[in-house]
């Protein structure tokens, strides 16, 4: 096989598929990228068997063919090449010669036949979504995923397509984030999947390439076809992302959401975020909590640790309810505030032992468990 390609386009394509490959691949072929040259583009594919990505980059193909090369090393070499014009030449025994300006590299590859192919999809349930909207939904909940390996069912984001809505949920057992949007869901397309954390982060990273994406899924796997704008990055067509899903039943998250909270206060998100962030600067691993105290028209945030000291922040709010004090892990307060973009949010509280609830006017809820005082 033989082709000529723009160095920056090649480098960008490799960057799209690089992250899937772990540092400890179980088989040598899984450290490689499959490069297939045909017509007027090359196709780059990587997989770790749980997750796979494929993208196409425009190139001047002289002889079609396929080879696999170590992707991390190749990406570094391509990025450093001196000239924007790159020639790629592979022999039938998988030796590759890469030339650019005064640089020539010879790289040993492995044949395509050893590379595990990405599954193609048939009659799965499928939906078309806006990329920007899905990005903002994922960011609104992804921080609440669990990283505890023993609770693998929570190591991801739950997608539920049902009753004219798409719900995205994530929880680690001590906090839960939920966001929903109205969506036409034909009865035969209703269903749910748990998308693994690694897939969620790859998806979020890729979702600014165009306007739409298509999601298809069944009980065992999901695929995303991410449309790309024809821009200067050399991408041709859509990026294809394939993922296994977390198998099992997601817990009933509805029962975690409090049916009643007694006090509801409207907050300026940025201001509240800054107060909690500053107060948290004095916390330590042993005393990792911030206290939120409500009195007439005033919200106070305090924190202290015996080995460092204490912090006190206050902000004026519209509040006429009873005095109330409750403590939370600062990260649980900061994460949703950072992920949201709306200026105003609502914070609902009941008493010092009940969960706190963040809400926006747009179908977002985050429930956080308190720390015992």
N, C-alpha and C positions, 0 to 999 in steps of 0.2 A: 504493500500500500504506500501511497505517496500523496502528500498534500502540502499546500502553502497556506499559512494562516497569519493573521495579525497577532503579534505577541500579547497585546492588552486584552484582545477578545479571548484568546486561549487562556490567559491567566484568570480572567473573570469567570470563564466556564469552569475551570478547575476549582475556583473558590466556591462556586455554587454546590459542588458535590463532595468537597473535601471533609466536611464535618462529620459525615456519617461514619467514616473510618476511624475505629478506635485505636489506641496505642497498642493494645494487646489483642490483635486479631487472632482468632483460633486457627485459621488456615492462611498460608501466605497469599493466596489469591484474593482474600478479603482486604488486604492492604493495597490492592491495586485498583486502578480505574480502567474500565473497558473503553477503549477508543475505537469507534467504528466510523470509517469514512465512506460516504456515499453521496451521489449527486453533487450538490454545492454546499454541503455542511458536514461537520463531524458530530457524532453523538457520544456524549460522555456519561458513563454510568458507574455508580459505586453502590455497594450494599454491605450491611453487616448481618444479613439474613432476617433481622427484625424490621429494618428500615432501609429503603433504597431510594436513590434519586437519579433522575436522568434529565439531561438537558442537551439542546442542540446549539451548535455555534457555527456561524457561516465560515466557510473555508473554500479554497480553490483545490478541488480534488482531482489529482491527475490519475491515480490508480486506486480504486476502492479496496477495502480490506478491513481487518480488525486485529487488534493486539491489546494486551493489558500491561500496564506499567505501574510501579510503586507511586501512588498518587501524591504523597506528601513531599517526597524528594523531587518528583517531576514539577510540582507546583512551585517549589522554591527555585528550581533551575529556570523555569519559564519566566518567572518574575524578574530574574536577574539578567536575562539575555540583553546584549548590548543594542540590538537593532530591532525595529518594529516588525520587520519581515522575518518570518520563521519558516524553515523548510523541515518537514517531517518525513522520514523515509524508513520503512520497516521491511526487513527481508522475510522470506517465508519461515525462517527458523527463529523469528521473534526478536531479532537484534534491531534496535532502533537507532538511527542517526538523526540527531537534532542539530540544525545549523542556523546561525544567525550572526550576520556581520563576520567578525573574525573568530567567533566561538563555534566549536563543534563538540557535541557530547555523543558518546555511544552508550546506550542503556540496554540492559538485558531485560527482556519482557517474558511474559508467560502467554501461552495461546488462549484464544477466546473460549475454546471448548471446555476449559476448566472453570469458567466464570459462571456462578449461579444466575440464571436469568430472572428478571423481575416478572412477577405474575401479571398477565394481562387480565383485564376485568370483563365479565360478561354482563349478566342481567341483574346487577346489584341495585339496591336502592340508591337514587342519586338526586342531588340538589345543586342548584347554582346560587352562589352567594357573592356579595360584594367583598373584594379583598380588604378594603379599608375598614369596613364594618366588622368583619371577622377578626381583624388584627386588634381592634379596640376591645372587642368582647373577650378575646383570649387574654389580653393584658389585664382586663378587669378582674379575672379570676385565677390566673395561673399561679400567682404567688401562694395561694392557699393549698396547692397540691402537697401531699405527704412525701417525704423522702425516706420514710421508714420502710425498709425492705420487707419487714415481716407483714406489713399491711399493704401488700402489693396492689390490692384492688383500688387503693386511694392514690397510687403513684401515677396520676394522670388527670386529664380533664374529661368529664362526662358530658357527652353530647346527646341530647334527647330531642328527637323530632316527633312532635305529637300535638294533637289538638290545636292545630293552627299556630304553633309556636316552635321556635328552636330555643331550648334552655341549655346553657353551659354552666356546669357546676364543678367546683373543686373544694375539697376539704381534707384536713389532716387530723380531724377528730377534736381539735381545740378551736378551730375557726372554720367558717364555711362561706364561700362566695358564690353568688348565683347571679347570672344576668340572662335576660330573655329578650327575644325579638319576635315580632309577628312574622309568620312565614306560611305560605300555602303548603300544607302537608296532605297530599292525597293519601287515603287510608292504606293503600298497598305500599306506600313509601315510608310509613311511620316506623320508627325503630330507634335504637340507641346504641352508642359505642363508648368505650373508655379509651381515649387516645393517650398513649404513654407520654410521660414527661419529655423524653428526648425528642419525640415527634413534634410535640407542642412547641418546643423551642426552635426546631428547624423550620416549622411552618411559619412561626412568627417572624423569623429572620427573612423568609423568602417573600412575605406577602406585601411587597410594595412595588411589584414588577408590572402591574397592570390593573385593570378594573375588576375583572371577574375571576372566580375560580369555581371549579366543579368538584364536588365531593361525591364519591361513590363508596358504598360499604356493605359488608355482610357481617355475619357473626364473628368472623375470624380476622378480617383485614379491612383496611380502608385505603382509598387512593385519592390523591388530590391532583387535579390538572390546573396549574396556576398559569393563567394567561399572562403573556409578557407584551409590553409595548415595544414596538420595533424601535429600539433606541441605539445609542452608540456603543452598547456593551457587547454587540455581536450576537446576542441571543436570537435564535430563530424559533418560532413556534412556542408552545407552552412548556413549562417545567413540569415533570411528572414526579410526584412523591408517593411512594408506596410504604405502608406501615402495617405491621401486625397490630391487633388491638389487645388490650388487657382483657383476658377472658374471665367472666364471672359476673355476678349481679352487684350493681352499685347499691349502697345502702339507701334506705328511704330518707332522702335529705329533707323532705317537707316537714318531718316531725321535729327537726332541729330548729326550725324557724319559729321564734316565739309568736304565739297567737295574740298576746297583748303585752304592750309595754306602756308604762304609765306616763313617762315624761318624754316629750319630743322637742328637741331644740334645733334651730336652724343655725348652721355654722358657715363661716367663710373657710373653705377648704384649705387654701394656702396658709392662712394665718394660723389655723389650728395645727396644721402639719408642722409649721415652724416651731410653735410652742412645744409640742410633744417631742420633736426632734432635739431641741435644745435641752429640755428637761432630761431626756434619755442619756445625755452625755455624761451624767454622773452615775448612771446605773452600773452594776457589775454583774458577773455571772451569778453570784450568790443572791444579790438583791436586784432582780431584773424586773422591776415593775414601776409604772408611773401611776400616781393617784389623780383621779379627775374628780373635782369637787364642784358641785353646783350650789350656788346661793342666789339670792335675788339679783337678777340681771348680771351675774358674774360667773365666769367659769375659771377655775384655777387648776393648774397642772403642777404637781410637785413630784419630786423623786429624791431618793437619798440612798447612799451606801455608806456603811460604817467606815470603810477604809478610804473614802474619798471626800464625801461631803454631801451637800444638798443643793437642789435647784428649785426655784419657784417662778412660775409664769402665770400671767393672768390676762384674760380678754373679756371685754364687755359683750354680753349676749342678751337677747330678749328672753327672760325666764322669770316666771312668777310662781313656780311650784315649790314644794318643800325642799329643805336642804338635803343633799344627797351626796354620798361619797362612794366611789368604786375604783378598784385598781385593775390595770391590765398590763400584759406584756407589751412594751412599747412597740415592738416590731409588728404586733397584730393591729395596732392603731395606724402605724406609719404606712404599712404596705398598701392597704386599700386607698388611703389618701393620695399616695404617690401615683397609683395606677389610674385614678380617675382624672378627668379633665374638666369637669363642671366646676364652676366657681362656688356654687352653693350645694351643701349636702345637709342631710338630716341625721341626727344622732338620737337614738331612742334608748332609754334606760328605764329600769323598773326599781331595782334595789341593789344592794352591794353584792348579792350572791347570784343574780340573774345575768344572762348574757347582755352585752351591748349590741346594738344593731345600727349599722350605717345604711342609709338609703339615699337614692337620688330620685328625681321625678321620672327618670327613664328606667324602669324595670331592673334596677340593680339593688341587691341586698348583700350585706356582709355581716355575718353573726360572729361575735368574738366572745370567748368564755372569759370571765373575770379571774383575777388572782385573789385568793383569800387574803384578807387583811389581817 
